[in-house]
Amino acid sequence: MKKIYFLLFMFLPLAANATNDATQLEGSFRVGPAIILIFILTLFVLVGILFRAKDTTDYYAAGRGISRVGSGMAIASNWMSAASYLGMAALMYGTGYHGLAYVVGWTGGYVLLLILMAGQIRRYGKYTAADFIGDRYYSQTLRTITAGIAIVISIAYAVGQFGGIGLMFRWVLGIDYISAVIIGGSVVLAYTLISGMLGVTKNMQIQYVIIIISFLIPLFILTARFDYFWLLPQIGYGSVVQDIVEGISIADKPGLYNSLGHHFAIVPSPEYAMPWDPSTRQTFFQWMAIAFSLMIGTAGLPHVIQRFYVVPKAVDARWSVVWGLFFICVLYWSAPVYAAFGKILSSNPEVGKLAPDAIVVYTAQLGAVNPLIVGLLAAGAVSAAFSTTSGLLVAGASAFAHDLYVKVINPEAKPKTQMIIARLSTILMAIIIAAIAMANLALIAQLVAIAFSMAGCTIFPMFLLGIWWSGSNRAGAKAGLIAGGIVTLVSLTYLIGARAGWVLPYNDFISYYLGAWYFAWIGAPLAILVHIIVSKLTEETPIEIRKFLIEKVHS
Amino acid sequence: MASFNILTKLKTLAVETDYRISFFKPTTQQAKMNRNLIIKLFIAWAVAIFGFQILLKIIEKPVPEEALVRFIPAWHRIEAGLGTDNDLQDIGRSMVQVTGKLTLEPGEYAILKDGISWTLSELLPEHELADLQESVIRLNRLREEIVSLQDPEYLAAKESVISTAAPALDIGEGTLLAQLLAIGLVENMAVMEDQSRERIPEIMSLYLTHNRSVLTDTIFLGFPFHYFYSAVFLLVFFIGLCWIYCHRTDKLHARLNFLEAHD
């Protein structure tokens, strides 16, 4: 630990000197943020080495030795990605109240997860989603398909993270987006290969602390500088929102400017706060569909569910959700503050169109926050993306090496071969993710929302019915999966078609009602319905499974 | 009480015989109480999220901003050839206000710049219009060249545009609207494209009409109430629901002496 403090004190003065003359929003190499970034990533690797997991079992069971609060922090760190750190503020900046559907969806889902699944999943006693599905539905085919889905979901989720990493590396290094994705992707891949199995849970707790501190500090500065209630920015920004609605004249806030010299002023902009405002081109239906899809997606994401396998007891699984949700909400209460200040500080058309996904960093810059602190903020964003991406790559590689290669392709594989397969699949996944991220298909949060809808249509119904209804059987699960899968494929085909310029049949209707960020609103209920009907019509679940459910999961 | 216990034991026996479970048909007292708790929390959760948004939708009304209230009649009079200078000033100021909206699409911004410039060309005498056009050309040229928006020459050029254009639209020179006006003009001011003329009323209605109700207009802790509800309160509520579930489940397990399988 002393070594870490030494490194901290050695780097900080250097970084402070290096960043004093940063004046532009982007386009130049920033020495200070680069040093902070390297320092934080090095810190994670060092912590990983200090708290190294001895073997695979230790890795999986690492969480069993930590407290409920510590486990909650690990849940929060695992959860808080570039979509939370950068993406939510981006959505609220661009679409105002509509963006709150993401805030509500990504937090409300934890209530479902807790009351419907957390304890039961822990009591079932499996380590991966594919293991659970394979056992519960006594099907090697479903195990294989679920492993495949877990990999696809990990890739979809990680595309948004690579987008965030690319944006931050572009900001730090002053290079174009494509090069930034390649460099940032290479760094995250190297980081995962080095630290993927190192002290994961301890690292997650430290990552949470760094992510949340770097996110909160600029908020206190912004609220204090622009004369709002700064002791609790998460409440103080209410007046900022109201000021945006009513407008701020130059006379209202004399002497306050953004870093480009524009007055802290804005024309009345009720569209920012009013629900489903026509000018945002977002509707009431979309608000509801997004919130619903994200909530059930939360309860179906493999890497989220996986956190409950590694807590000591079912009661700890439940309480760790409460703490995890609290730690997540600290960030989610704060993200809208950046969007609100960003709205005012960039309201002058001379500022130009800013990349919404980087608005958190731009807001701090425009608010004339010390460049060193802005650098810390950017480093926090990269940390959030790194921690999630690393977890996703490890989860995806495990699904391939453990659930597909060993269980299906080569059951006789030696541990060394398994490790090589895991590493090769990590590299392959990183290449695929980077290639998709370069296409810049949508905002970070929207890309991540695709993963949630996929999980909501495929994994969520199988978990929900598998836990709560002994009548749910293999044939029902397969039929439900096919129904959810078809909805997913249709939605994604129309998304890709729209980006490629294809005109598909019923384009407007399907693109609207099966939007890629929220198709689970219909896909999940349909999958559940089909699952129930087919289960009722086919052979009953074997008695061993029913007995296990009664004796182990519900008793 | 005795008959209740016997019934419970009978039900448990039935479960042990066929091992069938369902969320909606609990067979033990613990399962029944757990189901009831989940249903109560689920209803509270659903009503709090979706019920509130549905209420918001039901009671909302499209309300125009003051700028649109002034714009529409003035625009109609001008289109009918009956417009006065006051009408031109009204539509000009309203359009300048919309150029300050961040959600404005680049194409729509260009159309509004076209409209504002045309309005000024109608209001200003020829020699002043010529001076203004020269100032706008100079300002646009400088914008391409400057490194900092605080460049003194650039600021002076902006002031030059404002000093002519702002009084014509009855806009105070030291105001935000004057700042927006300075950068919201095109060089060819006297001509408004037909497409711009057609689209301006539609753009103005889109950006100046908002869904409002008592829930959006009530202020709570500085927030519009509905915004506070969704951005702050709901998150607290979710944590509260989770805490209640864990607390009640712990109490229930203690009361029924229920030991979980891995405890």
Interface residues (C-beta under 8 A of the other chain):
Chain A: T23 G94 T95 G96 Y97 L100 V103 V104 T107 G108 Y110 V111 L112 L114 I115 L116 G119 R122 R123 G125 F229 Q234 I235 G236 G238 S239 V241 Q242 V245 I248 S249 I250 L260 G261 H262 H263 A265 I266 V267 P268 S269 P270 E271 A273 M274 P275 W276 D277 P278 S279 T280 F284 W287 M288 A291 F292 K313 A314 V315 R318 W319 V321 V322 L325 F326 C329 Y332 W333 P336 K343 S346 S347 N348 P349 E350 K353 W468 W469 S470 G471 I543 R546 K547 L549 I550 E551 K552 V553 H554 S555
Chain B: V15 E16 D18 Y19 R20 I21 S22 F23 T28 A31 L37 I38 L41 F42 W45 I49 F50 Q53 L56 K57 E60 E65 A67 Q97 V98 T99 G100 K101 L102 T103 P106 Y109 S148 L149 Q150 G174 T175 L176 L177 Q179 L180 I183 G184 L206 Y207 T209 H210 N211 R212 T216 I219 F220 L221 G222 F223 P224 H226 Y227 F228 S230 A231 V232 L234 L235 V236 F238 I239 L241 C242 W243 Y245 C246 T249 D250 H253 E260 A261 H262 D263
